[in-house]
Amino acid sequence: MRNHRVEDCVEAVCRKGCRAVWADIHALERGQKLAETAALTPEDARVVLRELKQIMAPYRGRCTID
């Protein structure tokens, strides 16, 4: 079963744009909550972080793909 709360959160963060996603990844890595993750469990927030990292991996920290 898919977790729609996590999916919705990932989609909401991604809609903010590349630079904002990287900033949010760094914030989540520091243990901060985002407005989008505030209602999630700590485990769900870790899943969001993991999914965001997977989505952004091809960019290697930048906002363009080489």
N, C-alpha and C positions, 0 to 999 in steps of 0.2 A: 504494500500500500504506500502510495506517495504522500508526502507531507505537504499539503497545499499551503500551509502557513510559511514553511521554509521557501517553497517555490515562489510564492507571492513576494516574499521579502527579497529574494535574489533578483527577481524581475524589477522590483521598485528601486533597488540600489543601482542596477545596470542602467535604468532609464536616466539616471543622473549624469551619465557621461563618463568617459574614460578616466579623466583626472580625478573626478570625485570618487570613482570606484577604487582607484589606488589609495586615495586618502582614507576611505572607509576600511579597506583591507588593513592598512597600517593601524588605524584606530582599534579595530577588532583584535589585532595581534597584541596590542597593549592592554587588552581587557576592557576597553571602553565599550559602552553600548551606543548604538545608533538609534535614531528615532524609529527606524524600520525594525530593529531587533529588540526594542524595549519590552515587548510583550512575549518574546520567545523564552523558552527554557535555556539554560546555559548550554545544554547539549545541542539544541536546535541552532543556537547562535554559532556553535563550532561547525555545524554542518553548513550553515550559510557561508562562513569564512572559507571552508574547504571548497565549496562550489565556486565561490568568487575567484579563488586562486586558480582553479582549474580553467575557468572561463578566460581569465586574463593571462594564463601561462604563455600563449603564443606571443604576447606583446613584450614579455621579459622586462617589465617595469616601465615601458614606454607606452605611448599612445598611437604608435604606428607599427606595422609589421614590416620587418626588413625583408 
